[in-house]
């Protein structure tokens, strides 16, 4: 029952979805809820996949993809996209640690954030549009949980860079057992997709490898510039690695089509 409450706490923190009243709330649960961040990604993937499957019958693929992406943004409250935009503004316009943190805390969006978010969403929609229907569903179910696992790895390994912030409740260092739970809930959908032959082992391994490299590179940049991570950094890692998983699915299917 405690684990169920932790999952619903994570769902409430990372999405706009309502949770049952009997769950209750305890601030201490937030420190443990990050283990279920990838499982929240599974829920978001199921919602966005359902929107795509329902609209694909009636609209061209590009429209179905845009509606699916919009549904994901609505469900999460643009939580991660906002973090990505703030990270682009902070690291693009700040020269010192204090200035980077100050810019990221500003609710206004600057040129770096606007351009970065526009390019990210454009690339995401274009990539999904080029995938066949089963490929879109596979990419969503693969990318949403795994990208959140990459973000959780920062909580596991790095220090929080602020005294206060929107991710401060989650900023307590994760134990390895907690990270193992997060990894299991992220990998299970991916392995199920491989079993269903919607995803190949090549896509799985290449996506994980490239996303891991990107996460390590971003983590080193965060530590060098601000001494750790913030909530915006978590959102940026989630968005960047989600896009990487989409691209790896597209590259895998494109390569297979050319081979055959």
C-alpha positions in Angstrom: 0.0 0.0 0.0 2.9 2.4 0.7 4.4 1.7 -2.7 1.0 2.5 -4.3 0.8 5.7 -2.4 4.3 6.6 -3.6 3.3 5.9 -7.2 0.2 8.2 -6.9 2.4 10.8 -5.3 4.7 10.7 -8.3 1.7 10.8 -10.7 0.3 13.9 -8.9 3.7 15.7 -8.9 4.6 15.0 -12.5 1.2 15.2 -14.2 -2.2 16.9 -14.0 -4.0 13.6 -13.6 -6.2 13.3 -10.5 -5.5 10.8 -7.9 -7.9 9.0 -5.4 -8.5 10.9 -2.2 -7.7 7.9 0.0 -4.1 8.2 -1.1 -3.5 11.3 1.2 -0.3 13.2 1.2 2.9 13.3 3.2 5.8 15.5 2.2 8.2 12.7 3.1 6.7 10.6 0.3 8.0 13.1 -2.3 11.6 12.1 -1.5 10.8 8.5 -2.4 8.4 9.1 -5.3 11.1 9.5 -7.9 11.5 5.8 -8.1 8.2 5.7 -10.0 9.0 8.5 -12.4 9.5 6.0 -15.3 6.2 4.4 -14.4 4.5 7.8 -14.7 6.1 7.8 -18.2 4.3 4.5 -19.0 1.0 6.2 -18.1 1.8 9.2 -20.3 2.8 6.9 -23.1 -0.5 5.0 -22.9 -2.5 8.3 -23.0 -0.5 9.7 -25.9 -0.6 6.4 -27.7 -4.4 6.1 -27.3 -4.8 9.7 -28.7 -2.7 8.8 -31.7 -4.5 5.5 -32.3 -7.9 7.2 -32.0 -7.1 10.1 -34.3 -5.0 8.2 -36.9 -8.2 6.7 -38.4 -9.7 10.0 -39.2 -6.8 12.4 -39.9 -3.5 12.4 -41.8 -0.5 11.0 -39.8 1.0 14.4 -39.2 -2.3 15.7 -37.5 -2.5 12.5 -35.4 1.1 13.0 -34.2 0.5 16.7 -33.3 -2.6 15.8 -31.4 -0.7 13.0 -29.6 2.2 15.3 -28.7 -0.3 18.0 -27.6 -2.0 15.5 -25.3 1.3 14.6 -23.7 2.0 18.3 -23.1 -1.4 18.8 -21.6 -1.2 15.7 -19.3 2.2 16.8 -17.9 1.4 20.5 -17.8 4.4 21.1 -20.1 6.5 20.4 -17.0 9.5 18.9 -18.9 9.2 21.3 -21.9 9.3 24.2 -19.6 12.4 22.8 -17.9 14.1 22.3 -21.3 13.3 25.9 -22.3 14.7 27.3 -19.0 17.8 25.2 -19.3 18.4 26.5 -22.8 18.0 30.1 -21.6 20.1 29.7 -18.5 23.0 27.8 -20.1 22.8 29.9 -23.3 22.7 33.3 -21.7 24.4 32.9 -18.3 28.1 33.2 -17.9 28.4 32.5 -14.1 26.8 29.9 -11.9 24.7 32.6 -10.1 23.5 34.1 -13.4 22.6 30.7 -14.9 20.5 29.8 -11.9 18.9 33.3 -11.9 17.9 33.0 -15.5 16.5 29.5 -15.1 14.4 30.7 -12.2 12.9 33.5 -14.3 9.4 32.5 -15.5 9.9 34.5 -18.8 11.1 32.6 -21.8 14.0 34.0 -23.9 15.3 33.5 -27.4 17.4 30.4 -26.5 14.4 28.7 -24.8 11.9 29.6 -27.6 14.2 28.5 -30.4 15.2 25.3 -28.6 11.7 24.3 -27.7 10.5 25.1 -31.3 13.2 22.9 -32.8 12.7 20.1 -30.3 8.9 19.9 -30.9 9.4 20.2 -34.6 11.9 17.4 -34.6 9.7 15.3 -32.4 6.6 15.7 -34.6 8.6 15.1 -37.8 10.2 12.0 -36.5 7.0 10.4 -35.3 5.3 11.4 -38.6 7.8 9.3 -40.6 7.1 6.2 -38.5 4.4 3.7 -39.3 1.5 3.4 -36.9 3.0 0.5 -34.9 6.4 2.4 -34.9 4.8 5.5 -33.3 3.2 3.4 -30.5 6.5 1.6 -30.0 8.5 4.9 -29.9 6.1 6.4 -27.3 6.1 3.3 -25.1 9.9 3.1 -25.4 10.8 6.7 -25.0 8.6 8.0 -22.3 9.6 5.6 -19.5 13.3 5.4 -20.6 13.8 9.1 -20.9 12.4 9.6 -17.4 14.9 6.9 -16.2 17.7 9.0 -17.6 16.4 12.0 -15.7 16.1 10.0 -12.5 19.8 9.0 -12.9 20.7 12.6 -12.1 18.9 12.4 -8.8 20.7 9.2 -8.1 24.2 10.4 -8.9 24.3 14.2 -8.6 23.7 16.9 -5.9 20.9 19.4 -6.1 22.3 22.9 -7.1 19.8 25.1 -5.3 18.8 25.7 -1.7 15.2 25.7 -2.8 13.4 24.9 -6.1 10.5 23.0 -7.7 12.5 19.7 -7.7 13.8 20.2 -4.1 11.2 17.8 -2.6 12.8 15.1 -4.9 16.4 16.2 -4.4 17.3 13.7 -1.7 19.9 11.3 -3.0 18.3 8.0 -4.3 19.5 4.7 -2.9 20.6 2.2 -5.5 17.7 -0.1 -4.7 15.3 2.8 -5.5 17.1 3.4 -8.8 16.8 -0.3 -9.5 13.0 -0.1 -9.1 13.0 2.9 -11.6 15.2 0.9 -14.0 12.9 -2.1 -13.8 9.7 -0.1 -14.5 11.4 1.6 -17.5 13.0 -1.5 -19.0 9.9 -3.8 -18.7 7.8 -2.0 -21.4 10.9 -1.9 -23.7 11.4 -5.7 -23.3 7.7 -6.3 -23.9 8.0 -4.3 -27.1 10.9 -6.5 -28.2 8.9 -9.6 -27.4 6.0 -8.3 -29.5 8.6 -7.5 -32.3 7.5 -3.8 -32.3 11.0 -3.0 -31.3 14.3 -4.6 -32.2 17.3 -5.3 -30.0 19.3 -3.0 -32.1 16.8 -0.1 -31.4 16.8 -0.9 -27.7 20.6 -1.1 -27.3 21.4 1.9 -29.6 18.7 4.0 -28.0 20.0 3.2 -24.5 23.6 3.8 -25.5 23.1 7.1 -27.2 20.8 8.4 -24.5 23.3 7.4 -21.8 26.1 9.2 -23.6 23.9 12.3 -23.9 22.9 12.1 -20.2 26.5 11.8 -19.1 27.5 14.7 -21.3 24.7 16.9 -20.0 25.4 15.8 -16.4 29.0 16.8 -16.7 27.9 20.2 -18.2 25.5 20.7 -15.3 28.2 20.0 -12.7 30.7 22.2 -14.4 28.4 25.1 -14.8 26.2 25.1 -11.7 27.6 22.4 -9.4 24.7 19.9 -9.8 21.2 19.6 -11.2 18.0 21.5 -10.9 14.4 20.6 -11.8 14.9 22.3 -15.2 17.9 20.1 -15.8 15.8 17.0 -15.1 13.3 18.3 -17.7 16.0 19.0 -20.2 17.5 15.5 -19.9 14.0 13.9 -20.2 13.2 15.9 -23.4 16.6 15.4 -25.1 16.7 11.6 -24.4 13.1 11.2 -25.4 13.9 12.7 -28.7 17.0 10.4 -29.0 14.9 7.3 -28.4 12.4 8.4 -31.1 15.3 8.9 -33.6 16.8 5.5 -32.8 13.4 3.8 -33.6 13.2 5.8 -36.8 16.8 5.0 -37.8 16.3 1.3 -37.0 13.2 1.0 -39.1 14.7 3.0 -41.9 17.9 0.9 -41.9 15.8 -2.3 -41.9 13.7 -1.1 -44.9 16.8 -0.3 -46.9 18.4 -3.7 -46.1 15.4 -5.6 -47.2 
